[in-house]
Amino acid sequence: MKTVWLFRRLFSAILVGLGGLFASMTLGMTGCVSRSESDVVVYSALDEEFAAPILASFERSTDHEIGVIGKFDIESTKTVGLANQLIAEAESPRCDLFWNNEIMHTVRLQKLGLLEPHDWDVPSTWPTDMLASDGTWCGFAARARVLLINTDLLAQKENWPSQVAELADPKWSQRCAMARPLFGTTATHFAVLRDLLGPDAAFDLLQQIHDNAVILSGNKQVAQAVSSGKVAWGLTDTDDAIIEKDLGYPVAIVYPDQLPDQPGTLRIPNTLARIKNSPHPIASGVLANFLMTPEIEDRLAMGRSSQLPISKDSKFPPAVLPDEPVRWMRVDFEAAAEGWDEWAKTLADLFAN
């Protein structure tokens, strides 16, 4: 496991090194940005260490005819900060392409009419939950919502949890953990469950989880609580889970809800969306087509975050995937985003402390 981790770190370092000079010159964005006709402005919620080398390779692929100016998410604001900035700039957009890794906020922009339809170059077999009904966004390179198990505390596999709903089971009282569902993928997860189960049942489940589980600030903190033995297991994302596993901690990754009468494992994709009335619509379309390819998904799969390719033409299965096939949850992200603001306020009251 140490060898795998060292290889990943070396690979990531090479990618960052290749894009580092370009990133420092053109991808940092604070305040105003240059507006040459050959530039395309990207707001990226994907971490800079993963996105910047890919954006740099795009510039090289155009023989530097199109430059990229990137504004990156920071940990303190999460994706909501970039989404709110796009809303604030709606009358005079500065961004051309939004690269998001929390799909609910992409759908939020879609419903506000701030996105431009695009003819996405994906096969007809592309999952319907990874493509907007109006063509304004497309999903790729996903993370999955998984259970991370401490195998020292739960040595017998038959004793491992296998469902997300077990977070509410009294037998796991204060021995399991979940991130506060107000931001990020945990908020998306329970918005999806609200659509799947109905608002009342989803709220009841969350209330039980609130009273039963250890509630932490984020998915990274959940993964670290499991790997350190503070809790026996927790609900987190594959990118946070694989880090703890590759570091050699006694953990195992379980893809939950796999039985026929269960909903399946939720995967939450990166999304690309072109901004309506953006300054550089042609360049943003070229960049969108460059990013929405199996080759880019493979680069993200090989990176430290071990993203899950959507394309069947991807050639690199990420290390975080199990050997057996995963049954994915069928999702309508657009339906799940309905009534988001009211739902968010309800959860903020429940998880205020």
Summary of the structure (lengths in Angstrom):
residues: 353
radius of gyration: 20.0
end to end distance: 38.0
largest distance: 61.1
contacts: 1165
relative contact order: 0.17
helix: 44%
strand: 17%
